[in-house]
Amino acid sequence: MNWNNDLKFSENAEQYQDELYRNVFPIKKITRFPNCHVLDRNYHIDIELEMINGIKLLGQEKALRKQFSEFNTFTIEFYQNRFTKEKGEFFNLGAQFYCHGYLNGNLPEDTTGFIKVYIINIFDFLEQLKQKPIKELEKKTKPSTGKASFYFINYNDIPSKFIYFKKEFIQ
């Protein structure tokens, strides 16, 4: 897969994420921020959900292909560059929630929704994780094919107090 295919896949996933948000929250308006927007660039914020009562929630989104669903893990960029230890999302994410899940297809045209999806209270979850020593956290990372490394945790190991919503669909 190349970057353009990944972009198309992510853009296609937005319709399923929007449907999920509308079923979970009393949504008035959904606003997505482009990659060049200061909120995305500096704080990794992809989306703003405005509730009917005026409250606004800021979030990050990740929709993964079905082929990776067997891993059953939440992943977040730990180091943007693992060689220089340039900090990634884990350290500077400004979101309140993280919508993370696996879609039921590997290509946009084969996809009709999620097979597994979680909305995580990411701010509080990261605050708890950051109480651990950095060396312990680094042991729970995996390198990407590029320079980055990703912290991973099985969905089942995320304490329930950090889960706003979860849904697993029978295939």
Contacts in CASP RR format, 6 or more apart in sequence:
PFRMAT RR
TARGET T0000
AUTHOR 0000-0000-0000
METHOD contacts of the structure
MODEL  1
MNWNNDLKFSENAEQYQDELYRNVFPIKKITRFPNCHVLDRNYHIDIELE
MINGIKLLGQEKALRKQFSEFNTFTIEFYQNRFTKEKGEFFNLGAQFYCH
GYLNGNLPEDTTGFIKVYIINIFDFLEQLKQKPIKELEKKTKPSTGKASF
YFINYNDIPSKFIYFKKEFIQ
1 9 0 8 1.000
5 107 0 8 1.000
8 108 0 8 1.000
9 63 0 8 1.000
9 65 0 8 1.000
9 103 0 8 1.000
9 107 0 8 1.000
9 108 0 8 1.000
9 111 0 8 1.000
10 61 0 8 1.000
10 63 0 8 1.000
11 108 0 8 1.000
12 108 0 8 1.000
12 111 0 8 1.000
13 61 0 8 1.000
13 63 0 8 1.000
13 103 0 8 1.000
13 111 0 8 1.000
14 32 0 8 1.000
14 61 0 8 1.000
16 63 0 8 1.000
16 103 0 8 1.000
16 111 0 8 1.000
16 113 0 8 1.000
16 114 0 8 1.000
17 47 0 8 1.000
17 61 0 8 1.000
17 63 0 8 1.000
17 99 0 8 1.000
18 30 0 8 1.000
20 99 0 8 1.000
20 114 0 8 1.000
20 117 0 8 1.000
20 119 0 8 1.000
20 165 0 8 1.000
20 167 0 8 1.000
21 27 0 8 1.000
21 30 0 8 1.000
21 49 0 8 1.000
21 99 0 8 1.000
24 119 0 8 1.000
24 164 0 8 1.000
24 165 0 8 1.000
25 49 0 8 1.000
25 51 0 8 1.000
25 57 0 8 1.000
26 51 0 8 1.000
26 52 0 8 1.000
26 53 0 8 1.000
27 49 0 8 1.000
27 50 0 8 1.000
27 51 0 8 1.000
27 52 0 8 1.000
28 50 0 8 1.000
28 51 0 8 1.000
28 52 0 8 1.000
28 54 0 8 1.000
29 49 0 8 1.000
29 50 0 8 1.000
30 47 0 8 1.000
30 48 0 8 1.000
30 49 0 8 1.000
30 50 0 8 1.000
31 47 0 8 1.000
31 48 0 8 1.000
31 50 0 8 1.000
32 46 0 8 1.000
32 47 0 8 1.000
33 39 0 8 1.000
33 40 0 8 1.000
33 45 0 8 1.000
33 46 0 8 1.000
33 47 0 8 1.000
33 48 0 8 1.000
34 40 0 8 1.000
35 41 0 8 1.000
39 45 0 8 1.000
39 58 0 8 1.000
40 46 0 8 1.000
42 92 0 8 1.000
43 58 0 8 1.000
43 92 0 8 1.000
43 93 0 8 1.000
43 94 0 8 1.000
43 95 0 8 1.000
44 60 0 8 1.000
44 88 0 8 1.000
44 89 0 8 1.000
44 92 0 8 1.000
44 93 0 8 1.000
44 94 0 8 1.000
44 95 0 8 1.000
45 58 0 8 1.000
45 59 0 8 1.000
45 60 0 8 1.000
45 93 0 8 1.000
45 94 0 8 1.000
45 95 0 8 1.000
46 59 0 8 1.000
46 60 0 8 1.000
46 61 0 8 1.000
46 95 0 8 1.000
47 58 0 8 1.000
47 59 0 8 1.000
47 60 0 8 1.000
47 61 0 8 1.000
47 99 0 8 1.000
48 56 0 8 1.000
48 57 0 8 1.000
48 58 0 8 1.000
48 59 0 8 1.000
49 56 0 8 1.000
49 57 0 8 1.000
49 59 0 8 1.000
50 56 0 8 1.000
51 57 0 8 1.000
57 96 0 8 1.000
57 97 0 8 1.000
58 94 0 8 1.000
58 95 0 8 1.000
58 96 0 8 1.000
58 97 0 8 1.000
59 95 0 8 1.000
59 96 0 8 1.000
59 97 0 8 1.000
59 98 0 8 1.000
59 99 0 8 1.000
59 122 0 8 1.000
60 89 0 8 1.000
60 93 0 8 1.000
60 95 0 8 1.000
60 97 0 8 1.000
60 98 0 8 1.000
60 99 0 8 1.000
60 122 0 8 1.000
61 98 0 8 1.000
61 99 0 8 1.000
61 100 0 8 1.000
62 75 0 8 1.000
62 98 0 8 1.000
62 99 0 8 1.000
62 100 0 8 1.000
62 101 0 8 1.000
63 101 0 8 1.000
63 102 0 8 1.000
63 103 0 8 1.000
63 114 0 8 1.000
64 100 0 8 1.000
64 101 0 8 1.000
64 102 0 8 1.000
64 103 0 8 1.000
65 102 0 8 1.000
65 103 0 8 1.000
65 105 0 8 1.000
65 106 0 8 1.000
66 102 0 8 1.000
66 103 0 8 1.000
66 104 0 8 1.000
66 105 0 8 1.000
66 106 0 8 1.000
66 111 0 8 1.000
66 115 0 8 1.000
67 106 0 8 1.000
68 102 0 8 1.000
69 102 0 8 1.000
69 115 0 8 1.000
69 116 0 8 1.000
71 152 0 8 1.000
72 116 0 8 1.000
72 154 0 8 1.000
72 155 0 8 1.000
72 156 0 8 1.000
73 152 0 8 1.000
73 153 0 8 1.000
73 154 0 8 1.000
73 155 0 8 1.000
74 98 0 8 1.000
74 100 0 8 1.000
74 118 0 8 1.000
74 120 0 8 1.000
74 152 0 8 1.000
74 153 0 8 1.000
74 154 0 8 1.000
74 155 0 8 1.000
74 158 0 8 1.000
75 100 0 8 1.000
75 150 0 8 1.000
75 151 0 8 1.000
75 152 0 8 1.000
76 89 0 8 1.000
76 90 0 8 1.000
76 93 0 8 1.000
76 98 0 8 1.000
76 150 0 8 1.000
76 151 0 8 1.000
77 88 0 8 1.000
77 89 0 8 1.000
77 90 0 8 1.000
77 148 0 8 1.000
77 149 0 8 1.000
77 150 0 8 1.000
77 151 0 8 1.000
78 88 0 8 1.000
78 89 0 8 1.000
78 90 0 8 1.000
78 91 0 8 1.000
78 137 0 8 1.000
78 138 0 8 1.000
78 141 0 8 1.000
78 148 0 8 1.000
78 149 0 8 1.000
78 150 0 8 1.000
78 151 0 8 1.000
79 85 0 8 1.000
79 86 0 8 1.000
79 87 0 8 1.000
79 88 0 8 1.000
79 141 0 8 1.000
79 147 0 8 1.000
79 148 0 8 1.000
79 149 0 8 1.000
80 86 0 8 1.000
80 87 0 8 1.000
80 88 0 8 1.000
80 147 0 8 1.000
80 148 0 8 1.000
81 147 0 8 1.000
81 148 0 8 1.000
82 141 0 8 1.000
82 143 0 8 1.000
82 147 0 8 1.000
82 148 0 8 1.000
82 149 0 8 1.000
83 147 0 8 1.000
88 148 0 8 1.000
90 126 0 8 1.000
90 129 0 8 1.000
90 137 0 8 1.000
90 151 0 8 1.000
93 122 0 8 1.000
93 126 0 8 1.000
94 123 0 8 1.000
95 122 0 8 1.000
95 123 0 8 1.000
96 121 0 8 1.000
96 122 0 8 1.000
96 123 0 8 1.000
97 119 0 8 1.000
97 120 0 8 1.000
97 121 0 8 1.000
97 122 0 8 1.000
97 164 0 8 1.000
98 119 0 8 1.000
98 120 0 8 1.000
98 122 0 8 1.000
99 117 0 8 1.000
99 118 0 8 1.000
99 119 0 8 1.000
99 120 0 8 1.000
100 117 0 8 1.000
100 118 0 8 1.000
100 120 0 8 1.000
101 114 0 8 1.000
101 116 0 8 1.000
101 117 0 8 1.000
101 118 0 8 1.000
102 114 0 8 1.000
102 115 0 8 1.000
102 116 0 8 1.000
102 117 0 8 1.000
103 111 0 8 1.000
103 113 0 8 1.000
103 114 0 8 1.000
103 115 0 8 1.000
104 111 0 8 1.000
104 112 0 8 1.000
104 113 0 8 1.000
104 114 0 8 1.000
104 115 0 8 1.000
104 169 0 8 1.000
104 171 0 8 1.000
105 111 0 8 1.000
105 112 0 8 1.000
114 167 0 8 1.000
114 169 0 8 1.000
115 168 0 8 1.000
115 169 0 8 1.000
115 171 0 8 1.000
116 155 0 8 1.000
116 167 0 8 1.000
116 168 0 8 1.000
116 169 0 8 1.000
117 165 0 8 1.000
117 166 0 8 1.000
117 167 0 8 1.000
118 155 0 8 1.000
118 158 0 8 1.000
118 163 0 8 1.000
118 165 0 8 1.000
118 166 0 8 1.000
119 163 0 8 1.000
119 164 0 8 1.000
119 165 0 8 1.000
119 166 0 8 1.000
120 158 0 8 1.000
120 162 0 8 1.000
120 163 0 8 1.000
120 164 0 8 1.000
121 161 0 8 1.000
121 162 0 8 1.000
121 163 0 8 1.000
121 164 0 8 1.000
122 162 0 8 1.000
124 161 0 8 1.000
124 162 0 8 1.000
125 158 0 8 1.000
125 159 0 8 1.000
125 162 0 8 1.000
128 159 0 8 1.000
128 162 0 8 1.000
129 137 0 8 1.000
129 151 0 8 1.000
130 137 0 8 1.000
137 151 0 8 1.000
138 149 0 8 1.000
140 151 0 8 1.000
140 152 0 8 1.000
140 153 0 8 1.000
141 149 0 8 1.000
141 150 0 8 1.000
141 151 0 8 1.000
141 152 0 8 1.000
142 149 0 8 1.000
142 150 0 8 1.000
142 152 0 8 1.000
143 149 0 8 1.000
143 150 0 8 1.000
144 150 0 8 1.000
155 166 0 8 1.000
END
